[in-house]
Amino acid sequence: MSQFNISTQPTNNKDILKFVANSFLTRNNSYEFKNIDEAKPSPLAQELFHLPFVKTVYISQNFIAIEKYTIVSWDAVQEDVSEAIAMYLNSGKEVITDATSVKKVPVTVYAESTPNPTVVKFVANKPLVDGIFEFKNIDDAIQAPLATALFGFPFVKEVFISANYVSIMKYNVVEWQDITMELREFITNYIAEGKVVLNDAILQQKTQQSSASTKITAKELSDFDKEIVAILDEYVKPAVASDGGHIAFDSFNEDTKTVKVILQGACSGCPSSTVTLKNGIETMLKDMLQGRVLAVEAVNG
């Protein structure tokens, strides 16, 4: 069994920090504990509540999110908490010992159209993955059992999984009204049966890529690049995610004042993506950065 490694990831709430593992901690359920009594199903959560600053503990998939009281800053304690979590996990103790005492919510999935007519977003009432995973074909999906299963449908062209949704791109051989119900029922049953969405191997690969990316980012991004990234993260990504896609910063050319971005999921190949880039994102960056950006282009769109 591989050693657990823990990395930290900030959230939109400054009091909540995610402690991300390189393997799954729980496959099919998410848990929230507001005090040590509620945490009886989880010995790990109970241990964490012995820390005087811990307010709430969330356990889902491959991460533990902790909400703290304001008596301390994360900078002062996050390293010690990371080490404590890693030590607990590497001791072989169980994360959840009594899942039956936690109320289970029935799985529901609904279909949602996107600006891309070839893509429909299937949204579940529970988290599926932590991160962004794009599969262009069945070979890409070797460590993603849900995506592999979806590629078994002859009309599925690409699969994109993030948070609590699956965006599916279809071939033009069928219409959505003929296949949406079938896909929705398939995804609902797949999740309800507790089948694996991603294998540990893909998480470990993602962790390694993230670590390498962090080193490169810290080294190569200029202060102005970071300003662009911050604007994309705060103002653009949430809207793009709601449409079943993802946008990532690629580069900035100082000579042409052009920002290049990567489009994924429903945004990739979307007929309206050019309009969105030009009339939305480009205009926003021009205004917010006072003319230091003149154009936005998609490297894959």
N, C-alpha and C positions, 0 to 999 in steps of 0.2 A: 504494500500500500504506500502511495506517495505521501510525502510530508505535506502538511497543510502550510500554506503561506498566506499571510494576511496583508492586504494593502488597504489604504483608506481612500475614501472618495467623498468629497463634500456634497451637500444637497442644497436646494433652494432655501431651506431653513437652517440658519447658522447654528442652531442648537442641536441639529440632527446630523450625525456623521455615519457614513456607511463603512463597515469593515467587511471587505470583500475577500472571499476565499477562492482558491484555485480549484475547488471541487464543490459539488453540490452538498448542501447541508440538509435540505428537505426537498423532495421532488415535486409533490403535488399539492402542498398546502402552504399557506402563509399564516403566521401567528403574530399576535400583538398582545403584549403583557404590560399592564399599567402598574403593577406592584408585585411583591414577592409571593403573595398568596395566589394571584392569578397565574403566576409562573410555575406552578407545581408540575405541569406537564413537561417542563424543560429545566433540567438541572443546570444547564449552561446559563439560562436567563436568571435563575435563582442566584447563581454565583455573582452575576453582574449586578444584581440589585443590592449586593452587600457593599458596593461602591456608593458612597453617600451622595454623589452627584447624578446618579442614574435615575431618570424620571420614567422613561418608557423604553421597552425593548421590542423590536420587530425582527422576526426571523423569516426569511423567504429565500428559496432557491439557494444561491451561493453567497448570501450576505446576511450580516446582522446589522441593523440600523439602530443606533442608540440616540435617544433624545435626552439631553442633560438639563439639569437645573443651571441657572446662571451663576452659581457660586464659583464655578471654575471656567477656564477657557479650554477649548480642545487642544490648543498648542501645548498646554501644560500636562495633559494626561493621555493624549491619543496613543503615544508610543507605548506606554505601560498597558493600556487596554488592549492594543494589538497583540502585544506579547502574551498577555493573560489568555486571550481567546485562542491564539495559536497553540499555547501550552495545553489548554484544555482539549482542543481538537486532536492534537497529536498524542494525547494520553489514551485515546481510543474510547473515551466516554461518549455516551449517547447525547445527541443534541435535543431530541424529543423522545420521551419515554412513554408518554401516555397521550397519544393523538386523539383517542376516543373521547377524552374529556373536553376537547375543543370543539365548539359547534361548527359543523361543516355547512357551507353554503352551496346549494345546487348549482351546477355549472350552466351558464347560459351564454350563448354567442349570438350576436346579431351582425347582419351584413350592412355595410355602409359604402355608398358610392364615393368615388374620388374624382378629382379633376381629370384624371387620366382614364379615358373610356375603356382601356384594356385592363384596368386594375380595380379590384374590389377589396375593401378592407373588412376583415372579419374580427370583431371585437369581443373579447371574453370578459367576464365579470371577475377575473382573477389574474394576477400577473403570470406570464408565461416564461419570460426570460428577462435577465438584467443585462441590457446592452443592445447592440444592433447587429443583426446577422442577415446577410444577403446571400442568396443562392441562385446562381444563374442557370444551373443545370443539376442533374442528379449526382454527377461526380463531385460537385462542390458540397453536396449535402451528405457526404459519407458519415459525418459525425453528428448529423441532425435527423434523428428518426422521424420526426413529424414532417419535415420538409421532404425527406425521402418518400414517405407515404403519399404525400400530395403529388409528387412527380409521377406517381403511379396512374394518375388521371391523365389521359392523352392530351387534354386541352390545357394543362398547366404548363406555362412557359418559364416563369420565375417565381420564387418565393422569398418574401422579406418578413422577418420576425423581429419584433421589438416590443418591449413592455408587455401590454396585455392584448396585442393584436397580431394578426397575420395578414399581410397584403399579398394578394395573388394576382399575377399577370397571366392572362390567357392568350392562346393563339386565336386568330380570327376565324377559326373553323366553326365556332359555336357562339351563341349569344348568351349574355349573362342571365337573362330570364330563364334559360333552359338548364343552367348548372348551379346557380347561386344556392338554391335550397339544398341540393345534394352536398355541396361543399360545406355549407353551414352545419348540416347534420353530422357530416363526417368529422369535422373539427370538434364539435360539441361532444360526440361520443368518445373521440380520442382522448380529450382532456378528462372527461368524466371517468374513464376507465383507468386513469392514473398512468397512462403510458408516458414514456420518456420523450421530452421535447428536444433536449440537447444532451449529448454525452459529455462526460467529464473532460475528455480529450480536447473538445472544442473550447472549453473554458480555460484549460491550461494554455492552449495556443493563444487565446485572446489575451490572457494575462501577460504572456511573454511579449506579444505584439504591443500591448498597452505600455508595458515597461520600456520597451525600445522606443516607442513613439514619444513617451514622456521625456526620455533623455534627448531625443532629436529635437523635440519642440523647445525644450528649455535652452538648447544650444543654438538653434537656427532661427527661431521666430524673433523678429525685431519687435520693439515696443509698439510700432504702428501696426504690425501684423496682429499683435495681441489685442489692440483696440478693435480691429475688424472682427476677430474671433469673438470677442465679448459681445459685440452688437449682434452677430449672427446667433450666438447662443441665447441671448435674452429676448430678441425681437423676432427672429425668423424661425428658429428650430421648433418652437412650440406650435406655430401655425402649420408648418410643413408636416410635423408629426401627426397633427389632427387630420391631415389629408392622406395619411398612410405612407409617408415618405421620410426622407432624411437628407439634410444638407450638411456638408463639411467643408471647411476652408482647405484649399489646396495651396495657393501661392498668391503673391502680389508682385506685379511688375512695376517697378518705380518709373521706368522710362515711359511706358504707355499708360500708367496709372490704372491698370486693369487688375481686378480681383478674379481669380479662377476658383471655382467651387466644384465639389463632387456631388452629384445628385444620385440618390438611391431610392429603392422602393417605388412607390407610385409616381415619384417625381422623374424617375429615369425613363426617358423616351416619351414623356407626356407632351402632347401638342401645345398645351398652355404654359409649359415651363418657360419658354422663351419670353412670353408676355410677362409672366411672374418675375423673371429675372430683371427684365428691362424696366417695367412699370412699377415694380414693387421694391425688390431688393436694391437694384441699382440706384433708384431715386432716394431710398432711405440712406444708403451709404454716402451718396453725394451730399445730401443735406446734413447728416450728422457729422460727417468728417470734413465739411466745409470745402468741398471741391478737390480734396486730395485723392479721391477716387473718381474716375470718369466712366468706367465701364465694368460690367460683371459678365463673365462668361462661364459656361459649364464645360468642364473638360470631357464630359461624357454625355453631353446633350446638345 
